Amino acid sequence: MTMTPPPIARVRRTYHQPEIDDAPAAVARAVASSRLAERAPVGGEIAITVGSRGIAGIPEIARATVDAVRALGFQPFVVAAMGSHGGATADSQRALLAELGVTERSVGCPIRSDMETLVLGTNSLGLPICFDRNAFEADGIVLLNRIKPHTSFTGDYESGLLKMLAIGLGKREGAAQVHKLGLDGLRRILPEVGAFLLKNTPVALGLAILENASEHTAKIVAVEPEELLAVEPELLAESRELMARLPFDQIDALIVGELGKNYSGTGLDPNVIGRQRVETMPDPKSPSITRLAVLDVSPESRGNALGVGLADLTTDRLVRAIDPRPIRVNCFTSNLLARARVPLAMPNDRDLLAACIDTCWRIDPSEVRMVVIPNTLELTTLWVTRPLTGEVAIHPELTFESDFLPFPFDAAGNIEQERLFPESLRGRRGVGVTAMEP
């Protein structure tokens, strides 16, 4: 494990996609144009769902939703709608909202994170349909959530409004019941339970957020409850076209700086890396990655390293940072266990790179097609080795921003990620770190 890794060059990806300049104003217009005012008595309580991580500008979007609902004469409150996340306790879910920047002060209304649910019926399997008591007892519910491809399955309804309704507001019990049959159950039970809840709970409006590949708000759409089942699949297809992807179909070694729940519900987004690691389910054909390594778990994940099982190699320090409790809660709720398996761990990043190069099925290290990214969410900047030069040159969205340079290692043999990706979340945490010179 003493080989010198090949040099890398910085590549910039420039997307040409729709983007909203003023998301709060778009929220206000969407609410004002909806039929929300007709669906609840004046002065009534309206529950607004917040809970998904990684939504761009969610504190401002949530506050704009609260203000728009209040302007119609209602009394809004935010309800924590995140299934079993945060260890499935009221305090931890309130703390997770605070980490997203959503507090009672920031949104200007009460937040209710209680885990108590009501059983409203049974699904076709005979399992109970559970639902958040606070939301059910409100005069109306506004389903506020981003629509995007799910990290575990494909279907007409993936991550979006229906999932927020059936799983987010189902709390731990509801989430567990929907996941009971694994992925086939999600495809069948999620829309079934969602349709039941649309008829049997006071859902008054859906506010769908679509984001572009640069993680900026591309669109905000008001969805009336009676139209939700028909409209959400169309918005999902639009979101799928907008999502960020790796620009190469075949990679010998992909090095990911951090995994984390703040980047993807699965830590590493399977839609980006082309690996599902789901029991009985084949992986996507593209991208094809021979060796995938992840260096760290983000501090925002608080030790929840779910998704580490998607990698082939990791570091000793990531393994030491793992808190098994939230991973167990996630896995036993979703019934997907393979993604929590811990891969081979190396003492430092230099050894990890050597192991990737040595085992990626290339005889000559100079031929290794290596890509380095900060995480699976922030994909506008990446570093590549020389064998990818031709593909970068012909790609209409890719531009080289540096010559080929040695990896920046610290004294312990670890990559100085802040220097590679100063504009990433990790780079912003380390403000003042010198970026790699071009």
N, C-alpha and C positions, 0 to 999 in steps of 0.2 A: 504493500500500500504506500509506495514512495513515489509513484509517477507524478509528473507535473501535468496538471490539467491543461487542455488546449486553451488558447486565448479566446476571448469573447468580445463581441461588438454590440453596442446599443442600437436597438431598432425602435422606431416610433410608428405606431399605427394611428392613422387619422380616419375617423369614421365620418360619413356624411348621412346624418339621420335627423329626424325631427326632434325638437327640443323646446320645452316651454320656458320662457324667460321668467315668468312670475307665477309659480305654482299656487301660492295662496289665493291670488286673484282668480286663477282657473277653478279652484275649489269653490270659491264664492259664486262664480257664474254657474257651475254645475249644480250646486244646491238650489240656487234661486230658480233655475230652469226646470227643476224636478217637481214631482207631485207630493213632496214630503209634507207640505203644509196641509194637504187634504187628508192625511193618513193618521193624524194624532190630534187630540184636543189641545187647544191653545193653553199654554201653561204646563203641558204634560212633560214627563221625563223622557228624554231620548238617550239611549245608550249608544256610544260610539266605540267601535272596536279598534283597539291598537294592540299589536303584539308581535308582528313579524319583524325580524331583524334586517338590517341592511337597506331599508328603504331610504332613498335620498331625501333629505329635508323633512323627515317625518315630524320633528317637533313643530315646524312651521305649518306643515300640512294639517296636522292634528289640531293646532290652534285655530287655523282658518276654518276647519270643519266645525269646531265648537262655536266660533263666532257666527258662522252662517246659520247654524241651527238655532242659536240664541236670538238672532235677528228675526227669525220667524215666530218668535214668541214662546219657544220651548225652553225647558231646563235641561241642558246637556250634562252628561257625565261620561267619563271614559271608563270602559270595562276592559280589563286585561284579558285578551283572547289569544292564548298561546298554548292550549292543550296542557301537556305535561312539562313544558320547558321550565327551566329554573329550579329543578328539583321538585316541582309540583306543589309549592307552598305559596300562600298569599303574600308573605313578606318577600320571598325571593322573586316572585313575578313583579311585584311593585319595584323591587330593586332593578330588575331587568329593564323595566320601562324607564326608570331614571337613567340607566346607562344609555338608553336610546335618546335621552334628552327630553323625555316625556314625564313631567312632574305636574302636580296640581298647580304649581305656580306658573310653569311654562305654558300649560294649556288653558289655564283660567277656569278650571272647573274641578269637581271632585273626581277621584280615581277609585274605582272599586275593584279590588283584586281577589275577593273571597273565592274560595275553591268550591263552595257549596253548589250542588247541582240538583235538578229535579229530573225524574224519569217521566218523559212525556209519552212514551209508547215503546214499541219493540220493532226491530227491523225484520227482514224476511228470514233471518237466521234465528229469530226468537230472542235476540240479545237486546238489552235495554238501550233506548235512545236517551242519553243524558244531555242536560242543557243548563247553562249558567243561570242561577236563580235571579241574580240582579238584572240580567238582560231580559229574562222572560217576564219579570214583573214591571218592566218599563212600559211606557205607552208607545214606544217605537224604538227600532234598532236601525242604526246606520252602519252597514258593513263597510268599513274603510280598510282596504288592503291592496297590495300590489298583485297583479296577475302576471305569472311567469311560469315557464316550464318547471315541473317538479323534479327533484333530484333522484327519485327512485322509480318512477313509472311514467308511462305515457297514456293519455286518455283524453276525453273531451273536457274534463274538469281536472285540473292539476293544482298548482298553488294559486289561490285566488279567493274570490268572494265565497264560493260554495265551501271551500275548505275552511275558511275562517268561521263560517256558520256551523259546520258539522263537527270540526275537530277543535278549532280555537275556542269556541264557546262551549264545546263539550267537556272542557277541562280534562283532567287526567282520565276519568272514567269513560267519557265520550270518545276521546282519542284512542284509547285502548280497544274499545268495541269496534270502531271503524277499521282499525288495523288488524283485527283478529285473524283474518284469512290471508294476511300478507298482501302481495300486490294485486292478485286477482280480486281479492276482497275490496281493496281500495277502488279499483276501477268500477266495481259493481255497487258496493255499499255506500261509497261517498256520494254519488249522485242520488241514490235512493234515500239516504238519510237527509241529504240536503233538500230534496224535493218535499219530504215530510215536514221538515222544519220551516220551510217557506210558507207552508199552509197552516202550521200550528203554533207559530211564534209571531210576535209583532214586528217582523222585518218591514221597514218602511222605505228603505233606499239602500242601494249599493253605490259606493264611490270607488271606482276601479282606477288604479294607478298603473301606467305602463312606463317602463324605463328603457332608455337606449343603451347601447354598448358602452357608453362612457359613464354609466351610472347616474345619468341625469334624467329628470322627469321629461318624458316624451309626450304624455297624454294623460288627461284625467277625464273620466267618463262617468256621468250619472246613469245608473242602471236601475230601472224600476223593478220591483220584486217580481212582478208577473212576467217580465221579459228576461230575467236573469238566466234561466236555463237555456234560452236560445242565444243570448248575446255573449255569455262568457266564453264559449268555445271559439267564437270569432275573434275576441280580444286575445285569447291565448295564442291563436295562430299568428296574430300580429306581433305579439310579444316574442314569439319564437324567432321570427325574422329579425328582430332588433337585438337579440341577446349577443353578448361577446363570446367569441370562440378563439381557439388557437388557430393561427393562419396556416398551419402545416398539417398534412394528413399523416405523415410518418415521422416519428421522433425516436431516436435511440435512447436518449436520456432527458427526462424532464425534471428539473430541480425547482421545487416550490418552497419559497422562503417560509411561509406560515400557513397553517390550516387554522380554521376557527369558525365557531358558530356565527360570528359577525360577518364572515365572508360567504358562508353557505350553511344551510341547515344540516348538511352532511359534512361540514368541515372543509372538504374538497369537493367542488361542484362536479358531479358525474357528467353533466352536460358539456363541460369544458374538457375534462381529461379523458372522456370516452371509456370510463370504467364504472360499472354499476356495483359489482361484487354483491349481488343479491342472489340468495339461494334460488336455484332452478331457473334463473333468468340469464340469457346470454348478454355479454357486453356489446355495446355498439361497435360497428366496424371501423368507425373513424372518430377521432384520430387513433392511430395505432402507436402505442407508446411501449417500448420494450422495457425500460427501467424508469420508474417513478420514485423520486425521493422527496421527502418533506423534512425541513430542518427544525421548525419550531411550532409550538402551539401559541396562538395569540393570547396576550394577557386578558383581553376582553372575554375570552372563553372560560376563564377561571378554572383551567385544568380539564375542561371538557374537550378531549381530543378525539371525539367521534369522527370517523373518517380516516383515521390513521391506517386502518386496515385496507384502504385503497392504495396505499403505497407499498413499494417493495423494500425500501430502505428508509431508515430514519436515524436520529441521533440519540445518544444516551441522555442528553439534557431534555429532549422532548419527553422521553419515557419517564424521567424523574418528575416532570411537571404534571403528569397525568393524575387527575382526581377521578377515581373509578366510579364514585357515586352517581354523578349526573349522566355518565355514559350508560350505566346500568338502567337508570330510569328511561333514557331515550330508547335503548335497545329493547327493553322489555315492554315498552309501550308500542313501538313500531313493529316488533317481532322480526327485525332485521339485525342479525348478530354478527355477520362476517365483517362489517365495516369497523368493528371495534377490535379486531385482532391486531396485536402489536407486531410489526415486521422486524427484521433484523436491524439492530441499532449499532451505530459506529461511534467511536470516541469523539470525533470532531468532523467538521465539514470537509476538510482536506481528505481524510480517510474515506468519507462517504462518496466524494466525487471519484476517488480512485476505484472504489468498489463498483460504482455505476459504470465507469469506463471499462473496467476489467470484465464485467459480466453482461454487457449490452450486445454481445455477438458481433463486435467489430474487432478485427485483428490489429489494425493500425489505429491508435488513439486519434490521429489527425483526421480520421474519416468519421469520427463520432458526430452525429447530428444532435447536438445538445441545445436545449432551450432553458433559460432561467427566467422565472416569473416571481413576483412578490407573493402572490396568492392567486386564487382562481376567480377573483372578482375584478381586480384592477389589472387590466390587460392592455392598456394603451402603450406601455413600455415593456420591452422584453430584451434579453441578451441572447445572442446566438453564436455558434461556432462557424468556422469557415465553410463547411460543406453545405450550409443553408444559404450561402451568398446568392446563388442563382435564383432561388425561389423568392428571396427578398426583392431582388432586382425587378422581377416581372410582376410582382404583386402591386396592384394599383393603390393600395392603402398603406404600404410599408415603405419606410425610408431609413437608411442608415444614418445614425447621428454620431458615430465615433469610429475610430479605427479599431482593429482587434487588439485588445489589451489583456494583461494578466488578471486573473481573479484577485480581488483585494482581500487578503487574509489578515486577521489580527494575530497577535502573538500566540494565541491558543490554537491556531489553525482553523478558525471559523471565519466564514465569509462575512465581510462587513456589508450587510444587506442595505443599511441606510445609505451607503455610498452608491450602490447600484440603483436604488430606487428612492431617491430623495423626495419624490412627490407622492409616494405611497403612504398608507396609514402608518406603517412602521417608520418610514422616513420622517413623517410629521411628528411622531413621538420623539424622535431624536433630533429636534430642531438644532441647527448649528453644526451638524456633521457635514464635512466636506464631501461633495459629490465627486464621482469619478470624472477625471478630466477627459475631454474627447480627444 
